[in-house]
């Protein structure tokens, strides 16, 4: 089940980055001061959230693998 969880997170991060890039491309076609505001306040946070979610999902998955590979019967030296 952890494999499905990380795949879902990576899919969501891709959707966020894609949506942010689409909004940024659309605002580049629009010549109005509000286009710049939409670029900064909508597009950039979506891309940033997608990147952060991707990095967090990789880091959280790496910690889960480390915990799963620990042997509970080993004693610390």
N, C-alpha and C positions, 0 to 999 in steps of 0.2 A: 503493500500500500504506500510506502514512502516514495516509491518511484512515481506513482500517479500524482502524488502531492506536489513533488518538485516540477513535474511536467505541467501541471495546472498553473503553478506560480510563474514558470517561464512563459507559458502561453499568455497569461495576463500581462506580464511585463512587455511582451511583444506587441500586444494589442494597445497598451498605453503608449509605447514609443511610436507605433504606427499612427495612432490617432493624433498624437502631438505633431508628428511630421506632416500629416495631411493638413492640419490646421495652420501650421507654419507656411506650407506651400500656398494655401488659399489666401492667407493674409498678404503674401508677396504680390498677388495679382490685384489686390485692392489698394488703390492710392488714396488713403485717407488717414488722418492721425489716429483714428480708432483702430486701424489695422495694426499699427505698431503696439498699441496697448493690448490687443487680442493676442498678438505674437508673444508678448512678454508674459501676460497674465494667464493665458490658457495653454498655448503651445509649449512653452518652455517648462512649466511645471509638469505637464503630462510626460514629456520626454524624460525629465529628471526623475519623476516617480517611477517610470518604467525601468530606468537604469538602476535605481536604488533597490527596487523589488527584485530585479535580476541578480544583483550582487548579494542581497540578503538571502535569496533562495539558495545560491551556491554556497554561501558561508554556513547557513543552517544545515544544509544537506551534508557538508563536510564534517560538521560536529556530530551529526547523527551517525555517520559512518564510523567515526572514531569511537563513539560510545558503544556502538554495536560490536566492534572488534576487540574491546577490552575483555579480558578474561576475569570473571568475578572471583575465581579461586586463587588468583595470584596475590601474594602479600607484598606490600611495599618494602623495599630494602632500606 
